Amino acid sequence: RRNFFTEPGLFLFFSHNTKMSQGAKGFINFVKSSPSPFHAVASIVARLEAAGYKCLSERASWSNLKPNDKYYITRNQSTIIAFAIGGKYVSLRPMLF
């Protein structure tokens, strides 16, 4: 019995001859177009911005985060963190001394 996860080239052959969900096809295209972490982060940034995410700087103040907003940060163009603020978010900033 052949294992398409471990045998070289068999997975790609398998994937082209089987009905796949759009999510699976999208993931395979993402992996093929991302040969390095830099390519992967660039691709993810484009998708996040298309979905309405805003870029934050690690060094800037984050005191202006708003409820129901979405943000991301990158580091060295090879790492990305994305998050969304919930609708009930209340800043604790005014309470801090």
C-alpha positions as CSV (number, residue, x, y, z in Angstrom):
1,R,0.0,0.0,0.0
2,R,1.4,3.4,-1.0
3,N,1.4,6.3,1.4
4,F,0.9,9.6,-0.4
5,F,2.2,11.7,2.6
6,T,5.6,10.1,2.6
7,E,6.3,9.0,-0.9
8,P,7.8,11.8,-3.0
9,G,5.6,13.2,-5.7
10,L,2.6,11.0,-5.0
11,F,0.7,13.7,-3.0
12,L,0.8,16.1,-5.9
13,F,-0.4,13.4,-8.2
14,F,-3.1,12.4,-5.8
15,S,-4.3,16.0,-5.3
16,H,-4.8,16.6,-9.0
17,N,-7.0,13.6,-9.6
18,T,-9.3,14.0,-6.6
19,K,-12.1,16.4,-5.8
20,M,-10.8,18.8,-3.2
21,S,-12.5,21.5,-1.2
22,Q,-11.7,25.1,-2.2
23,G,-10.0,25.5,1.2
24,A,-7.6,22.6,0.5
25,K,-6.8,23.9,-3.0
26,G,-6.2,27.4,-1.5
27,F,-3.8,25.9,1.1
28,I,-1.9,23.9,-1.6
29,N,-1.6,27.1,-3.7
30,F,-0.4,29.0,-0.7
31,V,2.3,26.4,0.1
32,K,3.5,26.3,-3.5
33,S,3.8,30.1,-3.7
34,S,5.6,30.4,-0.3
35,P,9.0,28.9,-0.6
36,S,10.3,30.9,2.3
37,P,8.9,32.6,5.5
38,F,9.3,35.9,3.7
39,H,7.1,34.9,0.8
40,A,4.5,33.4,3.3
41,V,4.4,36.6,5.4
42,A,4.0,38.7,2.2
43,S,1.1,36.5,1.0
44,I,-0.6,36.6,4.4
45,V,-0.2,40.4,4.7
46,A,-2.0,40.8,1.3
47,R,-4.8,38.5,2.5
48,L,-5.2,40.3,5.8
49,E,-5.2,43.7,4.3
50,A,-7.8,42.6,1.8
51,A,-9.9,41.4,4.8
52,G,-9.6,44.8,6.4
53,Y,-6.8,44.3,8.9
54,K,-4.6,47.3,9.8
55,C,-0.8,47.1,10.3
56,L,0.6,48.1,13.7
57,S,4.1,49.0,14.6
58,E,5.7,47.2,17.5
59,R,7.3,50.4,18.6
60,A,4.3,52.7,18.3
61,S,1.7,53.2,21.0
62,W,-1.3,50.9,20.8
63,S,-3.5,53.2,22.9
64,N,-5.8,53.8,19.9
65,L,-7.0,50.2,19.4
66,K,-10.7,50.2,18.8
67,P,-13.5,47.6,19.4
68,N,-14.4,45.4,16.4
69,D,-11.1,46.3,14.6
70,K,-8.5,43.9,13.2
71,Y,-4.8,44.3,13.3
72,Y,-1.5,42.6,12.5
73,I,2.2,43.1,13.2
74,T,5.3,41.7,11.4
75,R,8.8,41.3,12.6
76,N,11.8,41.1,10.2
77,Q,9.3,40.3,7.4
78,S,9.4,36.7,8.4
79,T,7.0,36.5,11.4
80,I,3.4,37.7,11.5
81,I,0.8,38.0,14.3
82,A,-2.8,38.9,13.6
83,F,-5.6,39.6,16.0
84,A,-9.1,41.0,16.3
85,I,-10.5,43.2,19.1
86,G,-13.9,42.1,20.4
87,G,-16.9,44.4,20.5
88,K,-16.9,44.7,24.3
89,Y,-13.3,45.8,24.5
90,V,-12.7,48.7,27.0
91,S,-9.2,50.2,27.2
92,L,-7.7,50.0,30.7
93,R,-5.3,52.9,29.8
94,P,-7.2,55.6,31.7
95,M,-7.0,53.4,34.8
96,L,-3.3,53.0,34.7
97,F,-1.1,55.5,36.7
